[in-house]
Amino acid sequence: NWIGFHIRGMCILQQGHVSNAIEVLQVGVKRCSGPKSRDYFASALAIANLRQGENEIASRVLGEMDKQHADESNRHELVFPSGPILVRMHVWGVCGLEKEATQAYERLPATLPQHE
């Protein structure tokens, strides 16, 4: 059950055991077959890496996730799958990747619920 496994990783992270949480979340990224679930693992892994002070690794995790979602026609554009845009903005901002953070920010309104 990948949902339970993700919850386990997040609980471990919440308890402050960042290294252990990273190990659990890495397993989810590598072994989970569902793209949406894998996105959740990757976003959580990026957050855990930030907490560990591994900003570049957090950025690389998100970049690898984006590459998996890219298709032939959009190969050179950033692809934003279902993973949280706010996580991306945070990671890329911390890493000084202004272009990527700005692109994430510009796509944020499209991910928010519409209110009338």
N, C-alpha and C positions, 0 to 999 in steps of 0.2 A: 504494500500500500504506500504509494509515493507521497500522498498527502500527509499521512502520518509520519513518514520519514522526514518530510519538510518541517512539519511542526516540531519534531524532535530536534532538528538542527536549530530552529529558531529558539526553542526553550533553552538549549545549551548556550546559545549566544546570549540570551537574556540573563542567564545566570553568571555571565562574565567569563565563561570558558571559551574564549575566542578560538584558540587553536583547535580544540575539539570540535567546535561548531564548523570550522572551515573543513575539517576532514569529512564530516557528515555531508555537508553541502557539496563538496567536490564529487562525492560518490553520486549524488543526485544529478549533477551536471553531466557526468560521464555515462551513467547507466540508464537514466530515465528516458524512455522512448517517446513520450508525448512532448511535442514542441512547447505547448503552453506550460506544462509542469516544469520542463527544463528551463524555461524562461524565469519561472519563480525561483528555482534553485540558483540560477546564475545571478539574479538581482540580489538575493539574500547573500550569496557568496561575495559579491562586490561590497555590500554593506559590511560584512565581517572583515574583509580585507582592509576597508577604510578604518575600522575600529582597531585593527592591528597596526595601523600606520603604513600599510602596504598600498599606497595610492596607485602606483603604476600597475600593480597586479590587478587591482579593482578595475582599472580602465581596460586592461587587456581582456579580462573576463567578459566585460560588456562588448568589446570589439569582436571577440570570438563568437559571441552569441549573434551579433549582427551579421557576421559573415555567413553563419548557418542559414540566416533568413534571406540573404540576398539572392536574387535570381539574375539570370543573364542580362535582362534589360536594365536592371537597376544596380548593376555591379559596382559602379563608381559613386553611388549615392549612399548616404547613411540610411539604413533601414531601421525603423523603430517598431519592433514586434510588441507583443502585449506587455512586456516587462515595464515596470513603472518608469515613466519619463522623469519623475522627480529624482529617482535614484541616479539616473544618467546625468541630469543637470548637476547634482551634487558631486558625483565622482569626477566629471569632466571639469567642473569649476575648481575643485581642489587640485587637480592635475595641471591646471593652467591651460586647458584645451578650450580656448575661448570660442572658436568656430563651432565645435561640436556642442558645447553648452548652449550657445545661442540657437543652433538648429533645434535642439531639444526644447528650449523655451518657446520657440516659434510654433512648435507642434503641440504644445501643451493644451491650448484651447480646444483642439479637436478631440482630446481625450477626456475632457470634462463633460459631465451631464449638462444637457441644455435645459434651462429654466425659462419659462415664459411668464 
